[in-house]
Amino acid sequence: MIEPEVATRWRSKDAFDRSATLLIGAVAILAAILAILQAGNGLASTRAQAQAARLSADAAAKMSASSLARDAGLRSQQDALVLGMEAVSRLMVATQGGDTGLFAVGTAEQAASGKLTAAITESAATSGASPVDPYAAGLISATVDQLNAEVTEQNRQVNLANDTGARSQRAVLGLSLLTLAGVLVGIAAVLGRGRAGWATLFVASGTIAVTTGVTLLTVF
Amino acid sequence: MPFRSEPGLADLYRLPHTQMDRTEGHVDEVRAGMVLEAASVETASVKAHGDEGHRDEGHRGVAVLLGMAAILAAIVGVRATGLASDASDTWQSALRTEVKRSAAALNDIGYLYQTEVPPVVTILGTRMQEAELRAAAATETGPVADTLTREADVQASVLTAISSSYELATDPAYALPGGGVNLGLRLADLRNQTPALLALDPDTIQAAGDALGAKAASMTLPLLPIGVAALFAALAQPFAGRRRLLLAIGAAALAVGALGAVAVEVLA
């Protein structure tokens, strides 16, 4: 017969060993889950940051290119307008002074102004058109609506980078806590099934419980 | 040794006593005298050695499975980290390419619209004034015709001075029927002067980075069955009665993890 005292002692040792083993198993599983979460969120954060930076560069290029083309068109129209105003001024001075030669020059300038306006409109129609490559064409012809949509997407990527970055950091926190729990289980195994060993095991299980909470926060 | 075949002894060895029970002298059900006691101690010693050997084997199995899980986890982790690093590098490369591409395009667009277009508009205006003045001079006579001709000569002189510097204004390839210039064709020619910059494609690089990132994320998934393998290996230590089963499950999980990692490496 096994004496009750011996049996109790064995059960106690068994309970200690099983508890320590279960905690080690929990550490292994949680480590795997947190590693997966950290890698996934870290990658998503890096990608979103790069994508946000790309969209910023693209939006800035579109704003610059489209305004360059638009400003050039406006300046050209102003040049044609100035030529027309110069022609009108010549006509007025010629009329007041009775200068038929100057009047004829003014009339010719006025006609030239009209043709210049038409030529500028004709030129502007080819701005960003074929055979320009699609990328440059897209920069030149970018509209305010397109830019707004791009800025909205850029902001979404920044938010995504922040969110996944925070999740990645939480996963790292979980892994750090898990390392602590693993060390505590190891210390408990060294201390054995005495009071100190059980106390250390209890603290380790508390750390693993906190890590489980951190893992859930990382997921949801 | 006749006692070995006795059923009572066989039953004795099947008692749920541990080696500690025997060594502490609690095997007191045997009442067969000195010879039998000596024999039972001898046989118990043989059995104890057998159990110890079996237990050592079990311990070895736990140690091997835990070691293999650790090694496989390290390999998978290193590979996943490497892939993630490659993905990050590729995404950064896509960003640098995007900046380079936009800088190149802005350089060409800026040159066309800021450097070429303003003087070309002046040239077009001057050219049209000269044409209109000469057309008007042709319809006039006397001093008015002379004035118009002189003014046309002035415009022609200005035109000669400035137009030669601007290919956009002088190359017939860019001329449009209404007197304008083909800005699209001019920009395309400017862009084609640097084909290497024109060929920059950050979207393709980004897609390559995405593929690497997906592979890196997939490569971390086998860590889960490897963790399960470690769990069962650890459980096999205290649960000696089910050690074989637990080790078998752990080994199966480890195999799943290994196969998963190989599949990701080959297929992804």
Interface residues (C-beta under 8 A of the other chain):
Chain A: M1 I2 E3 V6 W10 D14 D17 R18 A20 T21 L22 I24 G25 A26 A28 I29 A31 A32 I33 A35 I36 A39 G40 G42 L43 T46 R47 A50 Q51 A53 R54 A57 D58 A60 A61 S64 A65 L68 A69 D71 A72 R75 S76 D79 A80 L83 T100 G101 L102 A104 V105 T107 A108 E109 A111 A112 S113 K115 L116 A118 A119 I120 T121 E122 S123 A124 T126 S127 G128 A129 S130 P131 V132 D133 Y135 A136 L139 I140
Chain B: H17 T18 M20 D21 E24 H26 A69 A73 G77 A80 T81 A84 A87 S88 W91 Q92 A94 L95 E98 V99 R101 S102 A105 L106 D108 I109 G110 Y113 Q114 V117 P118 V121 T122 L124 G125 M128 Q129 A131 E132 L133 A135 A136 E140 P143 V144 D146 T147 L148 E151 L176 P177 G178 G179 G180 V181 N182 L183 G184 L185 L187 A188 R191 L198 P202 Q206 G209 D210 G213 A216 A217 T220 L221 L223 L224 I226 G227 V228 A230 L231 F232 A234 L235 Q237 P238 F239
